[in-house]
Amino acid sequence: MSQRLIIVIFLMVTALGSAWLLKVVSQQRSATETESFHEPDYYMEDFTTLTMRRDGTPKSSLYAVHMAHFPDNDTSELLQPEIELYRTSRLPLYVSADKGWVTADSEVILLKGNVQLWENDEAGERILQVNTSKANVLLELDYAETDQPATIKARRTTINGIGMRAYFEDSRLEVLKDVHTYIEQEQTL
């Protein structure tokens, strides 16, 4: 074999090896950049949104001290979210938490840290209070659930249990397991 042919073969192998190596490094960099790119594209302070029913009446309002939107998965993170759930035949329900996360389709709001759900009567007195540490709110279904310990207080009754389902329109709560109910005696004078 001539020396010139050996040099040409060497250069071709080197070029092919370099192209392959460049492709592998480029793919690894692209995957790393995609995985680490979870930066907000916009944020809002004192954010409020109102959702309407098909008939034009309010369905829910969502307020947060801070909201950040992430374009990589089209989700939003909330700081101190507060939700007001308007019901057709009853007074609104209220939900608050330390933090929240809204899915890309805005169908589910995941709440974490000091999650509270409550209902007031016409005079503004609290008649129902639910406390837990984590909950999923499904606005389209008028429904919330948790698999965490929950405490329900209603007038003289306290119910503790693990896991709960809340049906907003029906004002119905289900405690799933390890249920303990305490009823205070009525005070007589």
VENNORJO-V408692 format. One record per backbone hydrogen bond with DSSP energy under -0.5 kcal/mol. CO is the residue of the C=O (numbers start at 0). NH is the residue of the N-H. If there is no record, write none. Layout:
# VENNORJO-V408692
co->CO nh->NH
co->CO nh->NH
This chain:
# VENNORJO-V408692
co->1 nh->5
co->2 nh->6
co->3 nh->7
co->4 nh->8
co->5 nh->9
co->6 nh->10
co->7 nh->11
co->8 nh->12
co->9 nh->13
co->10 nh->14
co->11 nh->15
co->12 nh->16
co->13 nh->17
co->14 nh->18
co->15 nh->19
co->16 nh->20
co->17 nh->21
co->18 nh->22
co->19 nh->23
co->20 nh->24
co->21 nh->25
co->22 nh->26
co->23 nh->27
co->24 nh->28
co->25 nh->29
co->26 nh->30
co->27 nh->31
co->28 nh->32
co->29 nh->33
co->30 nh->34
co->31 nh->35
co->32 nh->36
co->35 nh->37
co->38 nh->70
co->41 nh->68
co->43 nh->66
co->46 nh->63
co->48 nh->61
co->50 nh->58
co->50 nh->59
co->52 nh->55
co->56 nh->52
co->58 nh->85
co->59 nh->50
co->60 nh->83
co->61 nh->48
co->62 nh->81
co->63 nh->46
co->64 nh->45
co->65 nh->78
co->66 nh->43
co->67 nh->76
co->68 nh->40
co->68 nh->41
co->68 nh->70
co->69 nh->72
co->69 nh->73
co->69 nh->74
co->74 nh->69
co->75 nh->101
co->76 nh->67
co->77 nh->79
co->77 nh->99
co->78 nh->64
co->78 nh->65
co->80 nh->96
co->81 nh->62
co->82 nh->84
co->82 nh->94
co->83 nh->60
co->83 nh->85
co->84 nh->92
co->89 nh->86
co->91 nh->119
co->92 nh->84
co->93 nh->117
co->94 nh->82
co->95 nh->115
co->97 nh->79
co->98 nh->111
co->99 nh->77
co->100 nh->109
co->101 nh->75
co->102 nh->105
co->106 nh->138
co->107 nh->102
co->107 nh->109
co->108 nh->110
co->108 nh->136
co->109 nh->100
co->110 nh->134
co->111 nh->97
co->111 nh->98
co->112 nh->97
co->114 nh->131
co->115 nh->95
co->116 nh->129
co->117 nh->93
co->118 nh->126
co->118 nh->127
co->120 nh->123
co->124 nh->120
co->127 nh->118
co->128 nh->152
co->129 nh->116
co->130 nh->150
co->131 nh->114
co->132 nh->112
co->134 nh->110
co->135 nh->137
co->135 nh->144
co->136 nh->108
co->136 nh->138
co->137 nh->140
co->137 nh->142
co->138 nh->141
co->141 nh->167
co->142 nh->137
co->143 nh->165
co->144 nh->135
co->145 nh->163
co->147 nh->162
co->149 nh->160
co->150 nh->130
co->151 nh->158
co->152 nh->128
co->153 nh->156
co->155 nh->183
co->156 nh->153
co->157 nh->181
co->158 nh->151
co->159 nh->179
co->160 nh->149
co->160 nh->162
co->161 nh->176
co->162 nh->175
co->163 nh->145
co->164 nh->173
co->165 nh->143
co->165 nh->167
co->166 nh->170
co->166 nh->171
co->167 nh->170
co->171 nh->166
co->173 nh->164
co->176 nh->161
co->179 nh->159
co->181 nh->157
co->181 nh->183
